[in-house]
């Protein structure tokens, strides 16, 4: 696996399991991670071993978000049938998608800031596998999606659940409070096609597993999600799809939330108000 990332000060990086090097040491004409996304999608991104600098272990680096700014932020609701059952919702016949504003994003490590109790008294956290687009595309067939995806991220998504329960038309507001999306620090770029179906997605709070399921149990797998939405609108490098959660967990100030996506990565964040 290769990784695209940025330092806390914004310097672009390319990494593997051994460590990270400056992106420019491998791709001299790439000034940012965004510049490297089409190459990641095309499978032409260089190797850390070819760098003109020595790799630095991840433990010795401070990371920011992998992109200075993402594009469109899509979420997919009720994408695991078991989770839909937990919420007493019927299985959707097509992806139950929604969008979130860019202001929801917070850096890897959070913190997640809950809204005032006067606005919401029940916020839930949800671990999800996210897909990041690498190429501009439209009307992409499911079998061609692999060639337009740059890579994958673990993310923590939040919902003001009591706001949503008052009226389903309040979904955008319930999903849009500041810090309600925490991306992992590194975009995982598979060197070989990744067998997503067998991967697990896990929501943890204070080290306790609150929900876990495998991607194979999604109602709409990532390739179908991307293809479906490419028929609706042009997708662009940096667009992100959070593909749904196996289950949500209520969170309170002082909690530590963790999203674990097997083979892709881990992201965690403390909860404050």
C-alpha positions, 0 to 999 in steps of 0.5 A, spaced: 500 500 500 502 507 498 499 513 502 498 520 500 499 525 506 500 532 508 504 534 514 501 539 519 504 544 516 501 542 509 507 539 506 505 533 501 508 526 502 508 519 499 509 513 504 509 506 504 509 501 510 516 503 511 515 511 512 514 517 508 518 522 503 517 528 500 512 527 494 516 532 490 522 527 491 518 522 487 514 526 483 518 532 482 512 536 478 507 534 483 506 540 488 500 538 492 497 531 494 491 534 489 496 533 483 498 526 485 490 524 485 490 522 477 496 518 478 494 514 483 487 513 480 491 511 473 496 507 477 502 511 475 504 514 482 511 513 483 514 508 489 517 511 495 523 506 494 525 511 488 525 517 492 531 522 492 530 522 500 530 517 505 523 515 508 521 518 515 517 513 520 510 515 521 511 516 528 516 521 527 511 526 523 505 530 525 500 530 520 494 534 517 488 532 513 491 529 506 488 534 502 488 542 503 481 542 501 476 536 499 471 537 493 464 535 494 462 531 500 457 525 499 454 521 505 450 514 504 445 513 509 442 506 511 448 502 507 448 496 511 441 492 512 443 491 519 444 498 521 437 500 517 434 495 522 437 498 528 433 505 526 427 502 524 428 504 517 426 500 510 431 498 506 432 503 500 432 501 493 437 506 491 443 509 495 440 514 500 445 519 499 446 526 502 451 532 502 455 535 507 458 542 507 466 543 507 465 546 514 464 540 517 471 537 516 476 537 522 483 535 522 485 528 523 485 527 531 479 532 531 477 534 536 469 533 535 466 538 538 458 537 540 453 542 539 450 546 545 445 542 548 440 547 547 441 544 539 442 537 540 442 532 546 444 526 542 450 526 537 452 519 534 459 517 531 459 512 525 466 509 523 466 509 515 470 507 509 471 513 504 472 513 497 476 519 494 476 520 487 482 521 483 479 523 476 474 528 473 469 523 470 461 522 468 457 516 467 462 511 469 460 504 469 461 500 475 467 496 472 471 502 470 470 505 477 477 502 479 480 507 474 477 513 477 478 512 484 485 515 487 484 511 494 481 510 500 480 513 507 477 511 514 473 517 517 468 518 523 462 521 521 457 524 526 449 525 526 445 530 531 440 524 532 435 527 536 435 533 530 434 528 525 428 524 529 424 530 529 423 530 522 427 526 516 427 533 512 432 536 518 438 531 515 442 536 512 442 540 519 443 534 523 449 532 519 452 539 518 455 541 525 462 543 525 467 538 526 462 532 524 467 529 519 474 527 521 478 524 515 484 519 516 491 522 515 493 518 510 489 516 503 491 509 502 492 508 495 492 500 493 498 498 489 494 492 487 486 491 486 483 491 493 478 486 495 474 491 499 468 485 500 472 482 505 474 488 509 471 490 516 469 497 518 469 498 526 466 503 530 469 504 537 468 508 543 473 508 549 476 502 546 470 498 546 467 496 539 460 499 538 459 496 531 462 492 526 461 489 519 464 487 513 464 491 506 461 485 503 454 486 507 453 493 504 447 494 500 450 498 495 458 497 494 463 503 493 463 501 485 456 502 485 455 508 489 461 512 485 457 509 478 450 511 480 452 518 482 457 519 476 450 519 472 447 524 476 453 529 476 461 530 474 465 527 479 472 531 480 479 529 484 478 530 491 470 528 491 469 524 497 464 519 498 463 516 505 460 509 504 455 508 510 456 505 517 455 499 520 452 502 526 452 509 530 454 510 537 452 515 542 458 520 544 459 525 550 464 530 552 471 526 554 469 520 550 475 518 545 472 515 538 475 511 533 474 508 526 478 502 524 477 500 516 481 494 515 487 495 511 485 502 509 487 505 516 485 508 523 482 515 525 481 517 532 478 523 535 476 526 542 470 529 544 469 536 547 463 541 547 
